[in-house]
């Protein structure tokens, strides 16, 4: 019984520590490449953060604002994240509460693709991505 409690406590401590340096950097390096993707309402402007390229959320917001300036007639001007909060990704638990990325509204990729197909004929440049 004590052995089970020790194992459970060790796993819990590992889950908690994995959200703080230096363990969070290890998980971030190996699991986040290509994970943080963003889009507008219909998928005509798709952006992705690069883990090692200094492509932070600020850069994504600037690119989105640039796209909005060129496409001011867009009916929905919000920036959406297309990555979800995975409760099994324990190394991101802290980020779910503190990271600005997760405060952006979530939109399912299937919903975006359906809207893109519907609006395909009215979009000026459906392949516009950064």
C-alpha positions as CSV (number, residue, x, y, z in Angstrom):
1,X,0.0,0.0,0.0
2,X,2.8,2.4,0.9
3,X,4.5,1.6,-2.4
4,X,1.4,2.6,-4.3
5,X,1.2,5.9,-2.4
6,X,4.9,6.6,-3.1
7,X,4.4,5.9,-6.9
8,X,1.3,8.0,-7.0
9,X,3.0,10.9,-5.2
10,X,6.1,10.6,-7.6
11,X,3.8,10.7,-10.7
12,X,1.9,13.7,-9.3
13,X,5.1,15.6,-8.4
14,X,6.4,14.9,-12.0
15,X,3.2,16.2,-13.5
16,X,3.5,19.4,-11.5
17,X,7.2,19.9,-12.1
18,X,6.8,19.3,-15.8
19,X,5.0,22.7,-16.0
20,X,8.0,24.6,-14.7
21,X,11.6,25.1,-15.9
22,X,13.7,23.2,-16.9
23,X,11.3,20.3,-17.6
24,X,8.7,22.5,-19.4
25,X,11.4,23.5,-21.9
26,X,12.1,19.9,-22.7
27,X,8.5,19.2,-23.3
28,X,8.0,22.4,-25.2
29,X,11.0,21.6,-27.5
30,X,9.8,18.1,-28.4
31,X,6.0,18.5,-28.5
32,X,5.1,22.0,-29.6
33,X,6.6,22.3,-33.1
34,X,3.6,22.9,-35.4
35,X,1.2,22.7,-32.5
36,X,0.2,26.4,-32.2
37,X,-1.8,27.2,-35.3
38,X,-4.2,30.2,-35.8
39,X,-6.6,31.3,-38.4
40,X,-9.3,33.7,-39.2
41,X,-13.0,32.8,-39.4
42,X,-12.9,30.9,-42.7
43,X,-9.3,29.6,-42.9
44,X,-8.2,32.0,-45.6
45,X,-5.4,33.3,-43.4
46,X,-3.6,30.4,-41.6
47,X,-0.6,31.1,-39.4
48,X,1.7,28.9,-37.2
49,X,4.1,29.6,-34.5
50,X,7.6,28.0,-34.8
51,X,9.1,26.8,-31.6
52,X,12.7,27.8,-32.4
53,X,12.0,30.7,-34.8
54,X,10.8,33.4,-32.3
55,X,7.4,33.3,-33.9
56,X,5.5,34.2,-30.8
57,X,1.9,35.2,-30.4
58,X,2.8,38.9,-30.9
59,X,4.1,38.2,-34.4
60,X,0.9,36.2,-35.2
61,X,-1.2,39.1,-34.0
62,X,0.7,41.5,-36.2
63,X,0.3,39.2,-39.2
64,X,-3.4,38.9,-38.5
65,X,-3.7,42.7,-38.3
66,X,-1.8,43.1,-41.5
67,X,-4.3,40.6,-43.1
68,X,-7.2,42.6,-41.7
69,X,-5.9,45.8,-43.1
70,X,-5.8,44.2,-46.6
71,X,-9.2,42.5,-46.1
72,X,-11.2,45.1,-44.2
73,X,-14.4,43.7,-45.6
74,X,-14.1,40.4,-43.7
75,X,-17.3,39.7,-41.7
76,X,-15.5,38.3,-38.7
77,X,-12.3,40.0,-37.6
78,X,-11.4,37.6,-34.7
79,X,-8.2,35.6,-34.5
80,X,-8.9,31.9,-33.6
81,X,-6.7,29.2,-32.3
82,X,-7.2,25.8,-33.9
83,X,-5.4,23.9,-31.1
84,X,-7.4,22.6,-28.2
85,X,-6.8,22.1,-24.5
86,X,-5.8,18.5,-24.3
87,X,-6.2,17.3,-20.6
88,X,-3.8,14.5,-21.3
89,X,-1.0,16.9,-22.2
90,X,-0.1,17.4,-18.5
91,X,3.0,19.5,-19.4
92,X,0.7,22.3,-20.7
93,X,-1.7,22.4,-17.7
94,X,-0.2,25.6,-16.3
95,X,-0.4,27.3,-19.8
96,X,-4.1,26.6,-20.0
97,X,-4.6,29.0,-17.1
98,X,-1.8,31.5,-17.7
99,X,-0.9,31.6,-21.4
100,X,-2.5,34.3,-23.6
101,X,-2.7,31.8,-26.5
102,X,-5.5,29.8,-24.7
103,X,-7.5,33.0,-24.1
104,X,-8.2,33.3,-27.8
105,X,-11.4,31.8,-29.0
106,X,-11.2,28.2,-30.2
107,X,-12.6,27.1,-33.5
108,X,-12.7,23.5,-34.7
109,X,-10.7,22.9,-37.9
110,X,-13.6,21.0,-39.5
111,X,-15.9,24.0,-39.0
112,X,-13.4,26.3,-40.6
113,X,-13.0,24.0,-43.6
114,X,-16.7,23.8,-44.1
115,X,-17.0,27.6,-44.0
116,X,-14.0,27.9,-46.4
117,X,-15.7,25.6,-48.9
118,X,-18.9,27.6,-48.6
119,X,-17.1,30.9,-49.2
120,X,-14.6,29.6,-51.7
121,X,-16.1,31.4,-54.6
122,X,-16.3,34.8,-52.8
123,X,-12.8,34.8,-51.2
124,X,-10.2,36.9,-53.1
125,X,-7.2,34.7,-52.3
126,X,-8.1,31.5,-50.5
127,X,-4.5,30.3,-50.3
128,X,-3.3,33.4,-48.4
129,X,-1.3,32.0,-45.5
130,X,1.8,33.1,-43.6
